[in-house]
Amino acid sequence: MTAFFTVMDKLITLFLYILVGYAIRKKNFVDDKFEGGLIKFLMSVALPALVINTFQTSYTPELLKRGAMIYALSLVVYVFSIVLAVLSGKALKIDKKSLGVWIFAVVFPNHCFMGWPVMSAVFGDDALFYAAFANLGFSTFVYTYGVYIISKSGEKSGEKLPIKSMLVTPINISILIGIVMFVTRISLPSSIGNAVSGLGNVTTPLAMIYCGMLLNGNKISSVFGDWRVYAVSAIRLVIIPILVLAVAKVFVSDYMVLAVLVIGHSMPVAGFCALFAGQYGGDAVLASKFIFVSTLLCIITIPVLAMMVS
């Protein structure tokens, strides 16, 4: 029951943010220029701050070893998820314009924004250490393959995206800085650390507000009337985490590692789906639909999966 109430509380908060975004765009308090600036702020300032803050934690060699293990396992899950996403997209005949968003939505869960609070409440604060390494697996793919697949099938499909532009980004640079500081046990001064933490904390509400802005102009009936939102939710919320649980139980003996791995991959579609679609020319409206519906439905699936793991 703890998982149920944790998810419910987080869902209410997320949906309130989405409603705020929808309302201020509906009333023309903000315009397209504001939306574009908001994306740049999130990608260049807030998200890098969140990444660096994640690695501001102490460790022991044993914890580092377990962290490396869950990172490696996460990479395997993402490779499997990519294969499943591509095959399902072809099988369901998803059109080219939407294919990148479809694949992204299937592959990438809302691991940090929603996953961390749930894992902390259900499995304790110790789970967050492992969650940070699992999120590193997320980062390894989302800022490279995630950007590539959305830009490839979006409005910029005719443009070649240089490898350098995918790798040398504020996000990836912040990951490198975070790892170096983590391994060398360098801590930020309290004043700087508080600022970095504060900037990282605004990521979740601003990302959801942006999703609400994108939903403006779309009738709610069009959101729930799109069969693709249920197909994505079924794969993202049920099929992938159950397969991860079934396979990981055979190879993973550490309960905490198993729990973080399964619950982390049972989260709804990542908010980055809409952010990246907006920045790289993908179907941002469809991305917002995926986020909205999968986040709503996970209130049923996540508590069940948490009990299965336990």
N, C-alpha and C positions, 0 to 999 in steps of 0.2 A: 504493500500500500504506500510505502514511502516514495517509491518511484512514481506512482500514479499522481500523488499530490505535488511532487516536485515538477513533473512535466506540466501539469495543469497550471501551476503558478507561473512557470516560464512561458507557457503558451499565451496566457492572458497578457503578460508584459509585451511579448513580441507582437501580438495582434493590435495592442494599443498603439504601438509605434507605427505599425502599418496604417492604421486608421488615421493617425495624425498626418502621415505623408499624403494619404489620399485626400484628406480634407483641405490641407493647405494648397495642394495643386488644383483641386476642384474649385476653390475660391480664388484662384489666381494670386495667392500670396507670394508664390514663387513662379519662375518661368523656366524655359529650357536651358537658359544660360546658367541658372542656379544649379540645375540637375547636373550639368556638365562639370561645374566647379566642385560639386559635392563628390563626384566620382574621383576626380583628381586628388582631392584632399584625403579621401579614404585610402586610395592606392599609394599615395606618396608620403603621408604623414601618420594617419591613425593606425593602419595595419602594420607598418614597420615598427611602430612603437609597441604594439601588442606583441609582436614576435620577440623583440628584445626583452620585454618584461617577462615573457614566459620562461626565458632561460636564466633569470635572476633567482637562482635557487642553489643551495648547497647539495653536495652529493658524496657518496662513498663509491669505491671501485665496484662493489657488488651491485649497487643501484645503477651505475653506468652500464654494467654488463647487461642487466635486465632491460634497461632502456634501449640499448643497441638491438637487443633481440626483438622487442616489440616494433622497433623501427623497421627491421628487416621483414618481419611478418606483415607489417602494413604495406610494404612495397609489393609483396606477393599478392595481397588482397586487391590492391589497385590495378595490378596487371590483369588479374582475373576479371575484375569489374569492367575494365575497358573492353575486353573480349566480349563479355556478356552484353555490354551496351551497344557495341557495333553490330553484333548478330541480331539483337532484338530490334534495333533500328531498321535493319534491312528486312527482317521478317514482317514487321508491322508497316513497312513501306512509308516511313517518315520522310516527308519531303526534304529536299536539299537545304532549304533555307532554315529549317527547324532542326536538322540532324545534329548540328554541333551542340545546340542547347540540350537536345535529348540525351546525347552521350554524356555531356557534362553532368546533367541532373542524375543520371543513373550512377555514375562513378563517384561523385563527390558528395559526402554527407556534411551536415552542419556540425562538424566535429567540435569546433572550439566554442562558438557562441552558445549553443544549446547543450552540446555533449558534456562539456566540463562541469556545469552546475549539476547535471543529472548524475554523473559519475561520482562527484564529490559527495552528494547527498546519500547515494545508495551504497557506495563502497568506501567512503571516508576520504579525507584530504590526501592520503598517500597515493590515491589513484591519479591525482593530478600530475604527479611526477611522470608516471608512465604515459599519461595522456599527452604530455608535452612532446614526448618522443614519437608517439603515434601521430600527432599533429605535424611533426616534421616529415613523416611519410606523405601526409596530405600536401604539405608545401612543396615537396620534391616534384610532385606531379601537377599540382594545380596551376603553378606559375609557369610551367613549361608546356606539358601536353594540354592542360585545360585551356590556356590562351590560344594555343595552336589550333585546336579542334573547333573552337567557337569562331575564330577569325577565318578559318579555312572555308566554313560553310555559310558565313554571314555575308554582309554587304561588301566586305573587303576580301572576298574569296579570290578575286583576280589579282590581288597584290601579294607579293612575296614578303613574308615576315622574317626579317633577318634573325638568325640564331642569337646574335648579340642582344637584340632588343628583347628577346624572351628571357635570357639569362641574366643580363646586367640590368636589373630592375631594383627599385628601392626595397621591395619585399625580399628578394634574394640576397641583397647586400646585408639587410638587417638579420637574415638567418645566419649568414656567415659570421657577422659580428657577435650575435647571440651565442653561437657555438663556441667561438674562441673565448668569450668571457666565461662561459659555463665551465669549459675544460680547465682554464687557467684560474678559475675561482675569483675572478675580478667582479667586484660589486660596484654598482653605481653609487655615488654620494647620495645621501637621502634626498636632497633638494632636486637633483636631476632624476633620481629614481621615481620620486613622486610625480614629477612632470611627465615622464615617460609612461608611467602607469595610468595617469589621468587621461593622456591622449589615447592610449590603447583602449581604455574603458568606453570611449565614445563610439567605438566601431560598431558595436551591436545596434544601438538605437538608430544611428545614422544610416546603417545599411538597410534596416527594416523600413525606415522612413522613405528611403529611396525606392524601395519596392512598392510602397504605397503610392508614391508619385506615378510610377509606371502603370499602376492599375487604373489610374484616372482615365476616363473615357471608355472603359470596358464595363459592360453590364455584368453584375454578379452572375447572372444566368449564363453568360458566355464563359465564365470561369469554370463553373461546375458542369456546364454542358459539353465541355471538351473531353472526349474519351481519353485523350493522351495523358491527362493529369492522373487518372486512376491507374493507367498502365505503368507509368513511371513510379507512382507511389507503391504499387505492388512489388515491383522489382527492388526499389530503393529501401523500403521499410520491412519487407518480409523475406523475399527470396535470398538476397545477398546476406543479411545477418544470420539467417538459419543455416545457409551453406557454410558460412564462416564458423559458426558454432560447431557444426557437425564435423568439419575437417580439423579445426584447431584443437578440439578435445582429444584427438588422437596423438597430437604432437606436443601440446603444451600442458605441463604439469603445474605451473604456477597459476594459482587461482586468480590473482589480481591481474596478471598479464592477459589471461583469457577473458576476464570480465571487461577490461578496458578495450580489448580488441573487438569483441562482439558488440558491446553497447556503442562504441565509437562509430561502428559501421551500420548501426541501426537508426541513426539520426535522419531527419528529413533532408530535402535538397538544400545544399549550401547557399547562403545568401550571396556568395560570390558569383553564382550563376547569373543573376540579374546584373551585378556590377560589371562583370566581364562582357556580357552580351551588350550592355550599353556602351562600353568603351571600344569594343572590337567589332561592332557591326552585326552581332547576332540578333536573334529574335528575343528582345528583352521582355516583351509583353508575355510571351509564352513562358519564359523563365520565371517571371513573377507568379504566374498561375501555378507552375510546378511547386514553387516555394510555399505559396499560400495553402494549397490543398494538402501537400505532403505534411506540412507542419500541423495542420488540423487533424489529420488521420493518425499521426504518430502518438497521439494521446492514448490510443488503443493498443498500438503495437509495442511501444517501448516498455510499458509495465509488464506485458506478457513475456517479452524477451528477457527482461531483468530477472523475472522469476525463474525462467528456464535456465539461465546461467547459474543462479543461486542453487 
